Amino acid sequence: MTSPEKKRKKKTTTNPSLKPSLLLPPTPQSTPNPDLPDDLLLSCFARVSRLYYPTLSLVSKSFRYLLASPELYQTRSQLDRTESCLYVCLSLPPDPNPRWFTLCRRPNQTLLTKKKKKKKKKQSSNLLVPITCPHSTPVRASFVAIGSDIYEIGGLVNGVPSSTVSVFDCRSHSWHQAPNMLVATEKPQAMAIDGKIYVRGAEHLHTPSICVIDSVLYLHHQGEFKWFDNKERDGRILQGLLYGLAGLPKFFSCSTTCSQIQLADYGGKMAVLWDRHDRSSDCKGRKVWCAVITLERRSSKEIWGRVEWSDDSEAVLEVPGSVAFVGVVAATL
């Protein structure tokens, strides 16, 4: 007689004539995803807002390479998908060399921040992020942006007025020299109008902040925003700007805390940056704040401004010591 073990073995003996696929489920095999052509990836990336690029760069090394390539920005330009990117040059003593920052905005954030009771510290949605661009910026130089290039004009080099013009390529974060000006200027005021740069010497070292948007000059002076054009040479008040909820922070109107205010053309909107004491550090440090204002011309004598984005609870940059604005411009990328 056969033992029970032998009987069980016989019962489980497989028929060699049966195919293995009929007895056991097929073993799943991983099929490698085919690599997408770079041209296709560039076309996809160019259609996505730059706000998502930091997240996309985490996917793979090839993604990081393409997102940092000049070809991406050429594709964005060809597809008319360019965006304005704010660049800020700051002096941060005791460092003698000014440092460059860019405004990094998180996607899908509420544009207007409303006052709410905070149970925990809120993480800022917008930050000034430092960028690497080794370069010695002249003292009192002026800056303008045309396309993706930022022009650094004049200033003082070793205490002597300079006629040099340097260009910062925002796509590659590299500098190169441009032809010099005909006249050296110690404290130039430069403007870009219709793709041309106009430079004049400043009459005073301390001048009000100005910017040109759609051929209209905007100015902030003594707590007021004004605008000028060829028809309104005396200047008119920019209407509609409120302080407090759904407007500029209340402390913006306090001249005792805001020592500097800078304006810039931010893709047809007006970017406003200012600094004030950091009360959390016993006023030893400073905080830099930012707001974006949309502009609407309602008549030949009336322009209204509306605060599109501002955050009265979180600054875009905190520094332990003093800070001074050297230049604020917006490039197109």
C-alpha positions as CSV (number, residue, x, y, z in Angstrom):
1,M,0.0,0.0,0.0
2,T,1.1,3.5,-0.6
3,S,1.7,5.9,2.2
4,P,-0.7,8.9,2.6
5,E,2.2,11.2,1.7
6,K,2.7,9.4,-1.6
7,K,-1.0,9.6,-2.3
8,R,-1.0,13.3,-1.8
9,K,2.0,13.7,-4.0
10,K,0.2,11.8,-6.7
11,K,-2.9,14.0,-6.4
12,T,-0.8,17.1,-6.8
13,T,1.3,15.8,-9.7
14,T,0.8,18.1,-12.7
15,N,0.2,16.9,-16.2
16,P,3.2,17.7,-18.3
17,S,0.9,18.1,-21.3
18,L,-0.9,21.2,-19.8
19,K,0.6,24.6,-20.5
20,P,2.0,26.5,-17.4
21,S,-0.3,29.4,-18.2
22,L,-3.4,27.3,-17.5
23,L,-2.2,26.4,-14.1
24,L,-0.8,29.6,-12.6
25,P,-1.5,33.2,-13.2
26,P,1.1,34.9,-15.3
27,T,3.9,36.7,-13.4
28,P,3.6,40.5,-13.9
29,Q,6.6,41.9,-15.7
30,S,7.5,45.6,-15.5
31,T,7.6,47.2,-18.9
32,P,9.9,50.2,-18.9
33,N,8.2,53.5,-20.0
34,P,9.6,54.8,-23.2
35,D,11.5,58.1,-22.9
36,L,9.7,61.0,-24.4
37,P,11.6,63.1,-26.9
38,D,13.1,66.3,-25.5
39,D,11.2,68.4,-28.1
40,L,7.9,67.0,-26.8
41,L,8.8,67.6,-23.2
42,L,9.9,71.2,-23.9
43,S,6.6,71.8,-25.7
44,C,4.7,70.6,-22.6
45,F,6.9,72.5,-20.1
46,A,6.5,75.7,-22.1
47,R,2.8,75.6,-21.7
48,V,3.0,75.2,-17.9
49,S,3.4,78.3,-15.6
50,R,6.9,78.8,-14.2
51,L,5.3,78.6,-10.8
52,Y,5.3,74.8,-11.2
53,Y,8.9,74.4,-12.4
54,P,10.4,73.9,-8.9
55,T,8.0,70.9,-8.4
56,L,8.7,69.5,-11.9
57,S,12.4,69.7,-11.4
58,L,12.1,67.1,-8.6
59,V,10.9,64.4,-11.0
60,S,14.2,63.5,-12.6
61,K,17.6,64.8,-13.7
62,S,16.5,65.1,-17.3
63,F,13.6,67.3,-16.2
64,R,15.9,69.5,-14.2
65,Y,18.2,69.8,-17.2
66,L,15.4,70.7,-19.6
67,L,13.8,73.2,-17.2
68,A,17.1,75.0,-16.9
69,S,17.9,75.0,-20.7
70,P,17.8,78.1,-22.9
71,E,15.8,76.1,-25.4
72,L,12.8,76.1,-23.0
73,Y,12.6,79.9,-22.9
74,Q,12.9,80.0,-26.7
75,T,10.0,77.6,-26.9
76,R,8.0,79.7,-24.5
77,S,8.6,82.8,-26.6
78,Q,7.6,81.0,-29.8
79,L,4.3,79.7,-28.2
80,D,3.6,83.2,-26.7
81,R,3.7,81.7,-23.2
82,T,6.1,84.1,-21.6
83,E,5.6,85.4,-18.0
84,S,6.9,88.3,-16.0
85,C,9.5,87.5,-13.3
86,L,10.4,90.0,-10.6
87,Y,14.1,90.5,-9.8
88,V,15.3,92.4,-6.8
89,C,18.9,93.6,-6.1
90,L,19.5,94.3,-2.4
91,S,22.4,95.7,-0.4
92,L,22.8,93.7,2.9
93,P,25.5,95.2,5.0
94,P,28.2,94.3,6.0
95,D,28.4,92.4,2.7
96,P,29.9,95.0,0.3
97,N,28.4,93.2,-2.8
98,P,24.7,93.5,-3.5
99,R,22.8,90.3,-3.9
100,W,20.1,89.3,-6.4
101,F,16.7,87.7,-5.5
102,T,13.7,86.6,-7.5
103,L,10.1,86.6,-6.3
104,C,8.9,83.0,-6.0
105,R,5.2,82.7,-5.9
106,R,3.4,79.4,-5.0
107,P,0.6,78.3,-7.4
108,N,-3.0,78.0,-6.5
109,Q,-2.9,80.6,-3.7
110,T,-5.5,83.1,-2.8
111,L,-4.5,86.5,-4.2
112,L,-5.9,88.6,-1.4
113,T,-5.1,87.6,2.1
114,K,-7.9,88.2,4.6
115,K,-7.5,88.6,8.3
116,K,-8.2,85.3,10.2
117,K,-7.4,84.0,13.6
118,K,-4.2,81.9,13.3
119,K,-3.8,78.8,15.4
120,K,-0.3,78.3,14.1
121,K,2.3,80.3,12.2
122,K,1.3,80.7,8.6
123,Q,3.8,79.7,6.0
124,S,4.3,82.5,3.4
125,S,3.1,81.8,-0.1
126,N,5.6,84.2,-1.7
127,L,9.3,84.6,-1.0
128,L,12.3,86.4,-2.3
129,V,14.7,83.6,-3.2
130,P,18.4,84.3,-3.7
131,I,19.9,83.5,-7.1
132,T,23.6,82.9,-8.0
133,C,25.0,85.5,-10.2
134,P,28.6,86.4,-9.4
135,H,29.1,90.0,-10.4
136,S,30.4,93.2,-8.8
137,T,27.6,95.8,-9.0
138,P,28.7,99.5,-9.2
139,V,27.4,101.8,-6.5
140,R,24.4,103.8,-7.5
141,A,23.9,101.9,-10.8
142,S,20.5,102.0,-12.5
143,F,18.7,98.9,-13.8
144,V,16.1,98.3,-16.6
145,A,14.8,95.2,-18.2
146,I,14.1,94.5,-21.8
147,G,12.8,91.0,-22.5
148,S,14.8,88.5,-20.6
149,D,17.8,90.8,-20.1
150,I,18.5,93.2,-17.2
151,Y,20.7,96.2,-18.0
152,E,23.0,97.6,-15.3
153,I,23.9,101.1,-16.3
154,G,26.6,103.5,-14.9
155,G,27.2,104.2,-11.2
156,L,30.4,104.5,-9.3
157,V,33.4,102.2,-9.8
158,N,36.2,102.9,-7.2
159,G,34.6,106.2,-6.5
160,V,34.7,107.3,-10.2
161,P,31.6,107.8,-12.4
162,S,31.3,104.9,-14.8
163,S,30.0,104.6,-18.4
164,T,29.9,100.8,-18.4
165,V,26.8,98.8,-19.3
166,S,26.5,95.2,-18.2
167,V,23.7,92.8,-19.1
168,F,22.3,90.0,-17.0
169,D,20.7,87.1,-18.9
170,C,17.9,85.9,-16.7
171,R,17.6,82.6,-18.6
172,S,21.2,81.5,-18.0
173,H,21.9,83.7,-14.9
174,S,25.1,85.0,-16.6
175,W,26.6,88.4,-17.2
176,H,28.2,89.9,-20.3
177,Q,29.3,93.4,-21.3
178,A,27.4,95.7,-23.6
179,P,28.8,98.9,-25.4
180,N,29.6,101.7,-23.0
181,M,27.6,104.9,-22.8
182,L,29.0,108.0,-24.3
183,V,29.0,109.9,-21.0
184,A,29.9,108.5,-17.6
185,T,27.1,109.0,-15.0
186,E,27.4,108.8,-11.2
187,K,23.7,108.4,-10.4
188,P,21.8,107.6,-13.6
189,Q,18.1,107.3,-14.0
190,A,17.2,104.8,-16.7
191,M,13.8,103.9,-18.2
192,A,12.9,101.4,-20.9
193,I,10.1,102.6,-23.2
194,D,9.0,100.7,-26.3
195,G,12.2,98.5,-26.2
196,K,14.5,101.6,-26.0
197,I,16.6,102.7,-23.0
198,Y,16.6,106.3,-21.9
199,V,19.2,107.5,-19.4
200,R,19.6,110.8,-17.7
201,G,21.6,112.0,-14.7
202,A,19.7,112.4,-11.4
203,E,19.6,115.9,-9.9
204,H,19.5,114.5,-6.4
205,L,20.8,111.4,-4.8
206,H,17.5,110.7,-3.2
207,T,14.7,110.6,-5.8
208,P,11.1,109.3,-5.5
209,S,10.5,105.8,-6.9
210,I,9.2,105.7,-10.4
211,C,8.3,103.2,-13.1
212,V,6.8,103.3,-16.6
213,I,3.9,101.1,-17.5
214,D,2.3,101.3,-21.0
215,S,3.9,104.7,-21.6
216,V,2.5,106.1,-18.3
217,L,4.9,107.2,-15.6
218,Y,3.9,106.2,-12.0
219,L,5.4,107.8,-9.0
220,H,5.2,107.3,-5.2
221,H,6.1,110.4,-3.2
222,Q,5.1,111.5,0.3
223,G,2.5,108.8,0.8
224,E,0.7,109.2,-2.6
225,F,0.7,107.3,-5.9
226,K,0.6,109.6,-8.9
227,W,0.7,109.2,-12.6
228,F,1.9,111.3,-15.5
229,D,1.6,111.0,-19.3
230,N,2.0,113.3,-22.3
231,K,-1.4,114.9,-21.7
232,E,-1.3,115.1,-17.8
233,R,2.1,116.7,-17.1
234,D,1.1,117.9,-13.7
235,G,0.3,114.5,-12.4
236,R,-2.9,113.0,-11.1
237,I,-3.7,110.8,-8.1
238,L,-4.0,107.0,-8.7
239,Q,-7.5,106.3,-7.6
240,G,-8.9,103.3,-5.7
241,L,-6.1,102.3,-3.5
242,L,-7.2,101.5,0.0
243,Y,-5.3,100.7,3.2
244,G,-6.3,97.7,5.3
245,L,-8.5,94.8,4.4
246,A,-8.4,93.9,0.7
247,G,-5.9,96.7,0.1
248,L,-2.4,97.7,1.0
249,P,-1.4,96.9,4.6
250,K,-2.2,99.7,7.0
251,F,1.4,100.1,8.1
252,F,2.3,100.9,4.4
253,S,0.9,104.4,4.9
254,C,3.1,105.0,8.0
255,S,6.1,106.9,6.8
256,T,7.9,106.3,10.1
257,T,8.2,102.6,9.6
258,C,8.7,102.4,5.8
259,S,12.0,103.8,4.9
260,Q,12.1,102.8,1.2
261,I,9.5,102.1,-1.5
262,Q,10.2,100.7,-4.9
263,L,7.9,100.5,-8.0
264,A,8.4,98.3,-11.0
265,D,6.5,97.3,-14.2
266,Y,5.4,93.8,-13.5
267,G,3.9,92.6,-16.8
268,G,1.5,95.6,-17.1
269,K,0.8,95.6,-13.4
270,M,2.6,97.6,-10.7
271,A,4.8,95.8,-8.2
272,V,5.4,97.7,-5.0
273,L,8.1,96.7,-2.5
274,W,9.0,98.3,0.8
275,D,10.8,97.5,4.0
276,R,10.1,98.2,7.7
277,H,11.5,97.2,11.1
278,D,11.1,93.6,12.3
279,R,9.4,94.0,15.6
280,S,9.9,90.4,16.5
281,S,13.7,91.1,16.7
282,D,13.4,94.3,18.8
283,C,13.6,96.3,15.5
284,K,17.2,95.1,14.9
285,G,16.3,93.4,11.6
286,R,14.2,94.4,8.7
287,K,11.4,92.8,6.6
288,V,10.7,93.3,2.9
289,W,7.1,93.4,1.8
290,C,5.5,93.2,-1.6
291,A,2.2,94.0,-3.3
292,V,0.9,93.7,-6.9
293,I,-1.5,96.4,-8.2
294,T,-3.6,96.1,-11.4
295,L,-4.2,99.3,-13.3
296,E,-7.3,100.4,-15.2
297,R,-7.6,103.5,-17.3
298,R,-11.2,104.7,-17.1
299,S,-10.8,108.0,-18.9
300,S,-8.1,110.3,-20.2
301,K,-7.9,111.9,-16.8
302,E,-8.6,108.9,-14.5
303,I,-6.6,105.7,-13.7
304,W,-7.6,103.3,-11.0
305,G,-5.5,100.9,-9.1
306,R,-6.7,97.7,-7.4
307,V,-4.5,95.5,-5.0
308,E,-4.5,92.1,-6.7
309,W,-2.1,90.5,-4.3
310,S,-0.7,91.5,-0.9
311,D,0.0,89.7,2.3
312,D,-0.1,91.9,5.5
313,S,0.8,89.0,7.7
314,E,4.0,87.6,6.1
315,A,6.9,89.4,4.5
316,V,8.7,88.1,1.4
317,L,12.1,88.4,3.1
318,E,13.5,88.8,6.6
319,V,17.1,89.9,7.2
320,P,18.9,90.2,10.6
321,G,20.3,93.7,9.9
322,S,19.7,96.6,7.6
323,V,18.7,96.4,3.9
324,A,18.7,98.8,1.0
325,F,17.1,98.5,-2.4
326,V,19.6,98.7,-5.3
327,G,17.2,97.8,-8.1
328,V,13.8,96.2,-8.8
329,V,12.9,95.1,-12.4
330,A,10.7,92.5,-14.1
331,A,12.1,90.3,-16.9
332,T,10.0,88.4,-19.4
333,L,10.7,84.6,-19.4
